[in-house]
Amino acid sequence: MERDNIISGRILDDMTDGVIAIDLSGTIITFNPAAARILGIAEQEALSKSFGEVFLLAEDNDDFNQTILDAIYESSTSHNRIVPFSHNDKRTILALTTTFLKAEDGSGQRMGVINSLLSGSSAAATLLAQTEFYIFPMHNVDGVIAGNYRSTPKSENLEVMWYLDAATPINLRADVPQEIAVIHQYAKRLMSDGGPPVAIALNLHASNSEPDIRTFFYPHFGTTAQGYTAPQAALWDTQIRFINLLAARYSADLLEPAPDNGGSGFANSPFPESWWWANFQDTVMAMTIEMTYGRSGFAPRWVTPDDTRQLGAALLWAIGDYCSGASPAKTARTAADSISGRQLLYPAWYPPNAADELKY
């Protein structure tokens, strides 16, 4: 690791292009010599300082600052812009390329699951003896490499392209992206190979949400008293039970309240859960869990990779509890228990009904 850091440091030092990296707290963590030369700002004046302290107070650099902010608040897209920049009477025209580098696909959660499974503990051994785990480390590989956390290089959102074959919904249409076709064939084989069928299908995600939005779920349907059918209510019950089991293993205070009614919109939508429901109804507890960045219940500090791995470990043990038929010792909060009408801090930057954030 030290050798890699030395090599990457030398590459940054020798580059003719300026490179600035800003962490999630807004602190400048990389400011290479080329950036210092191009912008006319000494490296020691920028490194370890906040972006706002170094750049936002200067006049005449609105286009530059907006491009950097767009990299954060429109993080599904890389930005390429020609902008002016002024510092100490020096005016420069910059060609900016910005990328927001983060693990959209819940990789921290998966590492927590995998590390706990391979820990060698007696609890892990017991769980492995009773349960099979199939983990897909990353779905949108090409997109992540290209710097698009949500979409592929072809601007495809793989999360909403599970197009069912109208005649035989166990199959997908021939025009689905290859990434989906591969996972679909694997899932289909697991349900028909003569072995134990899949009981849980969790879609591990991460969401570009407001700083204090905590990890949350997308449960489906609701109770029979709310007008749902018995199979729909059965799926709802199993999902709420799993959320409660995770709350007992993780912390109810680190999860967003579960809704009072999950709705049925997903059933006619091209999501992974839609395929599981269309073919296996409530026999498979399929649901999305969205880990969030920012503070996520850990305020005033920010979420760390260790936090996401701990969430993954809690998920693992909650899966074991679910498969063993355990009842949760305590329950997650519900929307009815929480204060309604959360006051959003940045509604313009994180629109609550933005199409790229709403799953349903």
MARTI-528477 format. One line per field, with one value per residue (C-alpha): residue number from 1; residue in one letter; x, z, y. Coordinates in Angstrom, 1 decimal. Layout:
N
pos: c(NUM, ...)
code: c(A, ...)
x: c(X, ...)
z: c(Z, ...)
y: c(Y, ...)
This chain:
360
pos: c(1, 2, 3, 4, 5, 6, 7, 8, 9, 10, 11, 12, 13, 14, 15, 16, 17, 18, 19, 20, 21, 22, 23, 24, 25, 26, 27, 28, 29, 30, 31, 32, 33, 34, 35, 36, 37, 38, 39, 40, 41, 42, 43, 44, 45, 46, 47, 48, 49, 50, 51, 52, 53, 54, 55, 56, 57, 58, 59, 60, 61, 62, 63, 64, 65, 66, 67, 68, 69, 70, 71, 72, 73, 74, 75, 76, 77, 78, 79, 80, 81, 82, 83, 84, 85, 86, 87, 88, 89, 90, 91, 92, 93, 94, 95, 96, 97, 98, 99, 100, 101, 102, 103, 104, 105, 106, 107, 108, 109, 110, 111, 112, 113, 114, 115, 116, 117, 118, 119, 120, 121, 122, 123, 124, 125, 126, 127, 128, 129, 130, 131, 132, 133, 134, 135, 136, 137, 138, 139, 140, 141, 142, 143, 144, 145, 146, 147, 148, 149, 150, 151, 152, 153, 154, 155, 156, 157, 158, 159, 160, 161, 162, 163, 164, 165, 166, 167, 168, 169, 170, 171, 172, 173, 174, 175, 176, 177, 178, 179, 180, 181, 182, 183, 184, 185, 186, 187, 188, 189, 190, 191, 192, 193, 194, 195, 196, 197, 198, 199, 200, 201, 202, 203, 204, 205, 206, 207, 208, 209, 210, 211, 212, 213, 214, 215, 216, 217, 218, 219, 220, 221, 222, 223, 224, 225, 226, 227, 228, 229, 230, 231, 232, 233, 234, 235, 236, 237, 238, 239, 240, 241, 242, 243, 244, 245, 246, 247, 248, 249, 250, 251, 252, 253, 254, 255, 256, 257, 258, 259, 260, 261, 262, 263, 264, 265, 266, 267, 268, 269, 270, 271, 272, 273, 274, 275, 276, 277, 278, 279, 280, 281, 282, 283, 284, 285, 286, 287, 288, 289, 290, 291, 292, 293, 294, 295, 296, 297, 298, 299, 300, 301, 302, 303, 304, 305, 306, 307, 308, 309, 310, 311, 312, 313, 314, 315, 316, 317, 318, 319, 320, 321, 322, 323, 324, 325, 326, 327, 328, 329, 330, 331, 332, 333, 334, 335, 336, 337, 338, 339, 340, 341, 342, 343, 344, 345, 346, 347, 348, 349, 350, 351, 352, 353, 354, 355, 356, 357, 358, 359, 360)
code: c(M, E, R, D, N, I, I, S, G, R, I, L, D, D, M, T, D, G, V, I, A, I, D, L, S, G, T, I, I, T, F, N, P, A, A, A, R, I, L, G, I, A, E, Q, E, A, L, S, K, S, F, G, E, V, F, L, L, A, E, D, N, D, D, F, N, Q, T, I, L, D, A, I, Y, E, S, S, T, S, H, N, R, I, V, P, F, S, H, N, D, K, R, T, I, L, A, L, T, T, T, F, L, K, A, E, D, G, S, G, Q, R, M, G, V, I, N, S, L, L, S, G, S, S, A, A, A, T, L, L, A, Q, T, E, F, Y, I, F, P, M, H, N, V, D, G, V, I, A, G, N, Y, R, S, T, P, K, S, E, N, L, E, V, M, W, Y, L, D, A, A, T, P, I, N, L, R, A, D, V, P, Q, E, I, A, V, I, H, Q, Y, A, K, R, L, M, S, D, G, G, P, P, V, A, I, A, L, N, L, H, A, S, N, S, E, P, D, I, R, T, F, F, Y, P, H, F, G, T, T, A, Q, G, Y, T, A, P, Q, A, A, L, W, D, T, Q, I, R, F, I, N, L, L, A, A, R, Y, S, A, D, L, L, E, P, A, P, D, N, G, G, S, G, F, A, N, S, P, F, P, E, S, W, W, W, A, N, F, Q, D, T, V, M, A, M, T, I, E, M, T, Y, G, R, S, G, F, A, P, R, W, V, T, P, D, D, T, R, Q, L, G, A, A, L, L, W, A, I, G, D, Y, C, S, G, A, S, P, A, K, T, A, R, T, A, A, D, S, I, S, G, R, Q, L, L, Y, P, A, W, Y, P, P, N, A, A, D, E, L, K, Y)
x: c(0.0, 2.9, 4.5, 1.3, 0.9, 4.5, 3.8, 0.5, 2.1, 4.8, 2.3, 0.3, 3.5, 4.6, 1.2, 0.8, -3.0, -4.2, -5.9, -8.0, -9.8, -12.3, -13.7, -17.3, -16.6, -15.6, -11.9, -9.3, -7.2, -5.3, -3.9, -1.1, 1.7, 0.0, -3.2, -1.1, 0.7, -2.5, -4.6, -1.9, -2.6, 0.2, -0.3, 0.0, -2.7, -5.2, -4.3, -6.3, -8.4, -12.1, -13.1, -15.3, -12.5, -10.2, -12.6, -16.1, -15.2, -13.4, -15.3, -15.7, -15.4, -19.0, -18.8, -15.8, -17.4, -20.8, -19.0, -17.4, -20.7, -22.5, -20.0, -21.4, -25.1, -25.4, -23.1, -24.5, -22.9, -19.4, -19.1, -16.9, -16.9, -14.8, -14.9, -12.9, -10.9, -9.4, -6.9, -4.7, -5.4, -4.5, -7.3, -7.2, -9.6, -9.9, -11.1, -12.7, -13.6, -15.3, -16.2, -17.8, -16.1, -18.2, -19.5, -23.1, -23.7, -23.5, -20.0, -19.4, -22.4, -21.2, -17.7, -19.3, -21.3, -18.3, -15.8, -18.2, -18.9, -15.2, -14.3, -13.9, -16.2, -18.5, -21.5, -20.3, -19.6, -23.1, -24.7, -22.7, -23.7, -27.4, -27.5, -26.1, -25.1, -24.8, -23.3, -22.9, -20.1, -21.0, -23.7, -22.8, -19.1, -18.6, -20.5, -18.5, -15.2, -16.5, -17.3, -21.1, -22.3, -25.9, -25.8, -23.8, -21.6, -24.7, -26.7, -28.7, -30.1, -29.8, -32.1, -35.1, -34.5, -35.7, -38.2, -40.4, -41.3, -45.0, -45.8, -43.4, -42.5, -39.9, -37.9, -36.8, -37.0, -34.1, -33.3, -32.3, -28.7, -26.1, -25.4, -29.0, -29.2, -26.3, -27.8, -31.2, -30.0, -28.2, -31.2, -33.5, -31.1, -31.1, -34.9, -34.9, -31.8, -33.4, -31.7, -33.3, -35.0, -34.0, -35.7, -34.3, -33.2, -31.7, -30.9, -28.0, -27.8, -26.5, -28.4, -27.2, -29.5, -29.4, -26.7, -28.9, -31.1, -30.4, -30.4, -33.8, -35.8, -38.4, -41.0, -44.0, -47.7, -49.3, -51.8, -55.1, -56.9, -55.4, -57.0, -54.1, -54.5, -53.3, -50.1, -49.4, -49.9, -47.7, -44.8, -45.3, -45.2, -42.0, -40.3, -41.3, -40.1, -36.7, -36.4, -37.2, -34.5, -32.0, -33.0, -32.3, -28.9, -27.9, -29.9, -33.4, -32.0, -29.8, -32.7, -35.3, -38.8, -40.6, -43.6, -47.1, -47.9, -45.4, -47.7, -48.0, -46.3, -43.3, -45.4, -45.8, -42.4, -39.1, -37.2, -35.4, -38.0, -40.7, -39.3, -39.2, -42.8, -44.2, -42.8, -42.6, -44.9, -44.4, -42.2, -39.1, -38.6, -37.2, -36.5, -34.1, -32.0, -30.5, -27.4, -26.9, -23.9, -23.5, -24.1, -26.8, -27.6, -24.0, -24.2, -22.1, -19.5, -19.7, -20.2, -17.0, -16.3, -16.3, -19.8, -21.0, -19.1, -20.8, -24.2, -23.2, -22.3, -25.7, -27.4, -25.7, -26.9, -30.3, -30.5, -29.6, -32.2, -34.8, -34.0, -34.1, -37.6, -36.5, -38.8, -37.2, -36.3, -37.1, -38.7, -37.7, -39.6, -42.5, -43.6, -46.4, -44.0, -41.7, -42.1, -43.9, -42.6, -38.8, -37.3, -35.0, -31.7, -31.0, -34.3, -32.9, -29.8, -31.7, -35.2, -37.4, -39.2, -36.2, -36.5, -33.0, -33.6, -37.2, -37.4, -41.2)
z: c(0.0, 0.9, -2.5, -4.3, -2.6, -3.6, -7.2, -7.4, -5.7, -8.3, -11.1, -9.7, -9.3, -12.9, -14.5, -16.6, -15.9, -12.6, -10.2, -7.2, -5.0, -2.4, 0.2, 1.4, 4.2, 1.6, 2.4, -0.4, -0.1, -3.4, -5.0, -7.4, -8.5, -11.9, -10.2, -8.1, -11.2, -13.4, -10.7, -9.2, -5.7, -3.7, -2.7, 1.0, 0.7, -0.5, 0.9, 4.0, 3.7, 2.9, -0.7, 0.4, 2.3, -0.8, -3.6, -2.8, -1.2, -4.4, -6.8, -10.6, -10.3, -10.2, -13.2, -11.8, -8.4, -9.9, -12.0, -8.8, -6.9, -9.9, -9.6, -6.2, -6.6, -10.0, -9.2, -11.8, -14.6, -15.4, -16.3, -19.0, -19.2, -20.4, -17.6, -16.7, -13.5, -11.8, -8.9, -8.0, -11.2, -13.2, -15.5, -17.0, -19.2, -17.8, -19.4, -16.4, -16.2, -12.9, -11.6, -8.3, -7.2, -4.8, -4.5, -5.6, -5.5, -1.8, -2.0, 1.7, 2.7, 0.6, 2.1, 5.5, 4.5, 2.9, 5.7, 8.4, 6.4, 6.1, 9.7, 10.8, 13.8, 15.0, 14.3, 10.6, 10.3, 11.6, 9.2, 6.2, 7.0, 6.9, 4.2, 0.7, -0.3, -3.9, -4.0, -7.2, -6.3, -8.9, -11.5, -13.4, -13.9, -17.1, -15.8, -12.6, -14.6, -16.8, -13.7, -13.9, -10.6, -11.8, -15.5, -18.0, -20.7, -22.9, -20.4, -19.4, -15.8, -15.2, -12.2, -14.4, -17.3, -16.2, -19.0, -18.6, -21.6, -22.0, -22.9, -20.4, -17.6, -16.2, -19.2, -20.0, -23.4, -25.8, -25.7, -22.0, -21.4, -21.1, -17.5, -16.6, -18.9, -17.0, -13.5, -14.7, -16.1, -12.9, -10.7, -13.0, -12.8, -9.0, -8.9, -11.3, -10.6, -8.2, -5.1, -2.4, -4.0, -3.2, -0.1, 0.1, -2.8, -1.5, -3.9, -2.2, -3.3, -2.2, -2.5, -3.2, -0.5, 1.9, 4.6, 7.4, 5.5, 7.1, 5.5, 4.2, 2.5, -0.3, 1.1, -1.1, -0.7, 2.8, 5.0, 4.1, 6.1, 3.6, 0.7, -0.4, -1.3, 1.0, -1.0, -1.2, 2.6, 3.2, 1.3, 3.2, 6.5, 5.7, 4.6, 7.7, 9.8, 8.0, 8.6, 12.3, 12.5, 11.0, 13.4, 16.3, 14.8, 13.7, 15.3, 14.9, 15.1, 12.1, 9.8, 8.3, 9.5, 7.4, 5.5, 6.6, 3.1, 0.4, -2.6, -5.6, -8.3, -8.4, -9.6, -13.1, -13.3, -14.7, -11.4, -10.2, -7.5, -10.1, -11.8, -8.5, -7.7, -11.1, -11.0, -7.3, -5.4, -1.7, -1.7, -2.3, 0.0, -2.6, -1.6, -2.1, 0.7, 0.2, 2.1, 2.2, 2.3, 4.5, 8.2, 8.0, 11.7, 12.8, 13.1, 13.6, 12.0, 8.5, 7.4, 7.0, 5.1, 8.5, 9.1, 5.8, 6.5, 10.0, 8.2, 5.9, 8.9, 10.5, 7.3, 7.3, 10.8, 10.1, 7.1, 9.4, 11.9, 9.1, 7.8, 11.2, 11.8, 14.6, 15.8, 16.3, 19.8, 18.9, 16.0, 13.6, 13.8, 11.5, 9.7, 12.1, 15.0, 13.5, 13.2, 9.9, 7.3, 7.7, 7.1, 4.1, 4.3, 0.6, -1.3, -4.4, -4.5, -3.5, -4.9, -3.0, -6.1, -8.5, -11.1, -10.5, -6.8, -6.7, -7.3, -7.7)
y: c(0.0, 2.4, 1.6, 2.3, 5.6, 6.6, 5.7, 7.5, 10.5, 10.7, 10.4, 13.3, 15.3, 14.7, 15.4, 18.5, 18.5, 19.9, 17.5, 18.5, 15.9, 16.9, 14.5, 14.3, 16.8, 19.4, 19.2, 19.4, 16.2, 16.4, 19.5, 18.6, 20.9, 21.4, 22.6, 25.0, 26.4, 26.7, 28.3, 30.4, 29.0, 27.5, 23.9, 24.7, 27.3, 24.7, 21.2, 20.3, 23.4, 23.4, 24.0, 26.9, 28.6, 28.4, 29.0, 30.1, 33.5, 34.6, 36.8, 36.2, 32.4, 31.4, 29.2, 27.3, 26.8, 25.8, 23.1, 21.6, 21.7, 20.1, 17.2, 16.6, 17.3, 15.9, 13.0, 10.5, 12.6, 13.6, 17.3, 18.8, 22.6, 25.5, 28.1, 31.3, 31.4, 34.5, 34.7, 37.7, 39.5, 36.4, 35.3, 31.8, 29.8, 26.2, 23.0, 21.3, 17.6, 16.5, 13.1, 12.1, 8.9, 6.8, 3.3, 3.5, -0.2, -0.9, -2.3, -1.5, -3.5, -6.4, -6.3, -6.4, -9.5, -11.2, -10.4, -11.7, -14.9, -15.6, -14.6, -18.2, -17.6, -20.4, -18.2, -17.8, -21.5, -22.3, -19.9, -21.2, -24.7, -23.8, -21.0, -20.5, -17.0, -15.8, -12.3, -10.2, -7.7, -5.1, -4.7, -1.6, -2.4, -0.4, 2.6, 2.8, 2.6, 5.4, 7.5, 7.2, 5.8, 5.3, 4.7, 2.7, 4.4, 4.0, 6.1, 3.0, 2.8, -0.9, -0.7, 0.0, -2.3, -5.7, -6.0, -9.0, -11.2, -10.6, -14.3, -15.9, -13.5, -16.0, -14.8, -11.3, -9.6, -10.0, -6.3, -6.1, -5.1, -7.9, -7.1, -7.8, -10.9, -12.5, -11.9, -12.9, -16.2, -17.0, -16.2, -18.2, -21.2, -21.0, -21.3, -24.4, -26.4, -28.8, -27.3, -25.2, -22.2, -18.6, -17.3, -13.7, -11.5, -8.2, -5.4, -3.6, 0.0, 3.4, 6.6, 10.2, 11.5, 14.5, 14.4, 13.1, 10.6, 7.2, 3.7, 2.9, 0.1, -0.1, -2.6, -3.4, -3.6, -3.4, -5.2, -6.9, -4.1, -1.7, -3.6, -5.8, -9.5, -12.3, -12.9, -9.2, -8.8, -11.9, -10.3, -7.1, -9.0, -10.8, -7.5, -5.7, -8.6, -8.5, -4.7, -5.3, -8.0, -5.7, -2.9, -5.4, -6.2, -2.7, 0.1, 1.3, 4.8, 4.3, 3.3, 5.5, 4.7, 2.1, 3.4, 2.5, 1.4, 0.4, 0.7, -1.7, 0.4, -1.9, -4.8, -3.2, -1.7, -3.2, -3.6, -6.7, -7.1, -7.0, -10.1, -12.0, -11.0, -11.8, -15.3, -16.3, -13.9, -13.9, -17.1, -14.8, -11.8, -9.5, -5.9, -3.0, -1.6, 1.9, 2.8, 6.6, 8.8, 11.9, 11.5, 8.9, 8.9, 9.3, 13.2, 15.2, 13.0, 11.6, 8.0, 6.0, 2.8, 0.9, 2.1, 0.6, -2.7, -2.8, -2.4, -5.3, -7.5, -6.6, -7.6, -11.0, -11.8, -10.5, -12.9, -15.7, -14.6, -14.4, -17.9, -19.4, -18.0, -15.7, -12.9, -9.5, -8.5, -4.9, -3.2, -0.4, 2.8, 3.3, 6.5, 6.8, 6.9, 9.6, 13.3, 13.9, 16.4, 16.1, 19.6, 19.1, 21.1, 21.2, 20.7, 22.4, 20.1, 16.9, 17.3, 14.9, 13.8, 13.7, 11.0, 9.7, 9.3, 7.9, 4.2, 4.1)
